[in-house]
Amino acid sequence: MHKSSSAASFGPGGLDLSKAFFTPISGGAPSSATKRPTKITVVGVGNVGMAIAQTILTQDLADELALIDAKEDKLRGEMLDLQHAAAFLPRTKIHASIDYAITANSDLCIVTAGARQNPGESRLNLLQRNVALFKHIVPPLAKYSPDCIIMVVSNPVDVLTYVAWRLSGFPANRVIGSGTNLDSSRFRFLIADHLDVNAQDVQRQQIAYEKETLENIHKEVVQSAYEVIRLKGYTSWAIGYSVASLARTLLRDQRRIHPVSVLAKGFYDIDGGEVFLSLPAQLGRNGVLGVANVHLTDEETQQLRNSAKTILEVQSQLGV
Ligand SMILES: NC(=O)c1ccc[n+]([C@@H]2O[C@H](COP(=O)([O-])OP(=O)(O)OC[C@H]3O[C@@H](n4cnc5c(N)ncnc54)[C@H](O)[C@@H]3O)[C@@H](O)[C@H]2O)c1
């Protein structure tokens, strides 16, 4: 496949056009003090992967973007389509290939590749197919970018984050799932809409709401993704912004708290095994820096433990 680069080549003579436009100044060559470029890889250029890629570009989060997929034509088409917007965007070098060598030295690798559920197929079978995909995806990512942070977006996100953690051999602080970051945003939108305020001002604070209003908003959050999928076939824009906000916090060491899938063992009385759950985690350049201690009711603690138990049962059938 034609490996991309954002740079065009000019004819067989190899004419260096840059010299025709600029006269280099002495000492202008890159020095060791020059900042290393920030590089993000996105695996899977479907609806979700492309929404993430385009948000990363418009928000100027990377100097280099590497796109990986199994479909060569789709991959090249998406790469060219993004490159053609270069005149309207901050400068980012875009690569695309089925060869993981282009992902080398990434700071952040975002995995969105996933199999689609066949009619009548069980969720466990779909999960097993996704585990098989991850066996092709995660080891080469870890090989080419041994110091990167891996962010899993593919569903079921908690279990696949565990799978990515096992397959990568990385410490748990460098493997994160997008978790309920998007669901939180949906929750904040619905509360903001109800109160007619800005969603960015909806924070973690105890405000007295009518029980019924809160229950309705909760129900709506749970149904949100299904509703969008029913109407347009998939979700993309909100998950794109959600993951870009995580990328910003991680790569710019913002140390913000996000509800994301992290290794939950030892937090909130979850001790039974290695399971990834969405918890309020502080994120920075080293990945997960800590987990916030939010007060939970006994019922909420029990719900978390039940989720952990269910996920562990599923994981025991995966052979990873
Ligand atoms: N975590 C969340 O909040 C959230 C939100 C939305 C979607 N998702 C999940 O994201 C995933 C992707 O959704 P989508 O709508 O983009 O699906 P999609 O079918 O449009 O895209 C999936 C892409 O993965 C690629 N792919 C398949 N096998 C591959 C392999 N071995 N290597 C590289 N690429 C491969 C496909 O070619 C395709 O381009 C799904 O699992 C979906 O459930 C998660």
PDBQT file of the ligand as one rigid body, heavy atoms in Angstrom, charges set to zero:
ROOT
HETATM    1  N1  LIG A 401     -16.592   3.427  24.632  1.00  0.00    +0.000 N 
HETATM    2  C1  LIG A 401     -17.590   4.124  24.103  1.00  0.00    +0.000 C 
HETATM    3  O1  LIG A 401     -18.177   5.009  24.771  1.00  0.00    +0.000 OA
HETATM    4  C2  LIG A 401     -17.984   3.858  22.675  1.00  0.00    +0.000 A 
HETATM    5  C3  LIG A 401     -18.826   4.730  21.973  1.00  0.00    +0.000 A 
HETATM    6  C4  LIG A 401     -19.156   4.442  20.646  1.00  0.00    +0.000 A 
HETATM    7  C5  LIG A 401     -18.676   3.279  20.051  1.00  0.00    +0.000 A 
HETATM    8  N2  LIG A 401     -17.866   2.435  20.750  1.00  0.00    +0.000 N 
HETATM    9  C6  LIG A 401     -17.301   1.205  20.151  1.00  0.00    +0.000 C 
HETATM   10  O2  LIG A 401     -16.282   1.581  19.231  1.00  0.00    +0.000 OA
HETATM   11  C7  LIG A 401     -16.107   0.506  18.308  1.00  0.00    +0.000 C 
HETATM   12  C8  LIG A 401     -16.060   1.050  16.883  1.00  0.00    +0.000 C 
HETATM   13  O3  LIG A 401     -17.326   1.542  16.483  1.00  0.00    +0.000 OA
HETATM   14  P1  LIG A 401     -17.543   2.083  14.991  1.00  0.00    +0.000 P 
HETATM   15  O4  LIG A 401     -18.927   2.602  14.910  1.00  0.00    +0.000 OA
HETATM   16  O5  LIG A 401     -16.395   2.971  14.623  1.00  0.00    +0.000 OA
HETATM   17  O6  LIG A 401     -17.421   0.719  14.170  1.00  0.00    +0.000 OA
HETATM   18  P2  LIG A 401     -17.021   0.590  12.615  1.00  0.00    +0.000 P 
HETATM   19  O7  LIG A 401     -17.467  -0.773  12.199  1.00  0.00    +0.000 OA
HETATM   20  O8  LIG A 401     -17.482   1.789  11.869  1.00  0.00    +0.000 OA
HETATM   21  O9  LIG A 401     -15.414   0.650  12.634  1.00  0.00    +0.000 OA
HETATM   22  C9  LIG A 401     -14.613  -0.397  13.102  1.00  0.00    +0.000 C 
HETATM   23  C10 LIG A 401     -13.325  -0.361  12.295  1.00  0.00    +0.000 C 
HETATM   24  O10 LIG A 401     -12.440  -1.353  12.820  1.00  0.00    +0.000 OA
HETATM   25  C11 LIG A 401     -11.728  -1.876  11.715  1.00  0.00    +0.000 C 
HETATM   26  N3  LIG A 401     -11.102  -3.153  12.023  1.00  0.00    +0.000 N 
HETATM   27  C12 LIG A 401     -11.693  -4.366  12.111  1.00  0.00    +0.000 A 
HETATM   28  N4  LIG A 401     -10.753  -5.291  12.354  1.00  0.00    +0.000 NA
HETATM   29  C13 LIG A 401      -9.568  -4.653  12.448  1.00  0.00    +0.000 A 
HETATM   30  C14 LIG A 401      -8.230  -5.071  12.693  1.00  0.00    +0.000 A 
HETATM   31  N5  LIG A 401      -7.914  -6.360  12.912  1.00  0.00    +0.000 N 
HETATM   32  N6  LIG A 401      -7.269  -4.152  12.675  1.00  0.00    +0.000 NA
HETATM   33  C15 LIG A 401      -7.537  -2.853  12.467  1.00  0.00    +0.000 A 
HETATM   34  N7  LIG A 401      -8.782  -2.390  12.229  1.00  0.00    +0.000 NA
HETATM   35  C16 LIG A 401      -9.775  -3.298  12.217  1.00  0.00    +0.000 A 
HETATM   36  C17 LIG A 401     -12.785  -2.000  10.620  1.00  0.00    +0.000 C 
HETATM   37  O11 LIG A 401     -12.197  -2.143   9.345  1.00  0.00    +0.000 OA
HETATM   38  C18 LIG A 401     -13.537  -0.684  10.804  1.00  0.00    +0.000 C 
HETATM   39  O12 LIG A 401     -12.991   0.349   9.994  1.00  0.00    +0.000 OA
HETATM   40  C19 LIG A 401     -17.249  -0.484  18.571  1.00  0.00    +0.000 C 
HETATM   41  O13 LIG A 401     -16.774  -1.536  19.371  1.00  0.00    +0.000 OA
HETATM   42  C20 LIG A 401     -18.257   0.363  19.323  1.00  0.00    +0.000 C 
HETATM   43  O14 LIG A 401     -19.114  -0.415  20.131  1.00  0.00    +0.000 OA
HETATM   44  C21 LIG A 401     -17.507   2.710  22.036  1.00  0.00    +0.000 A 
ENDROOT
TORSDOF 0
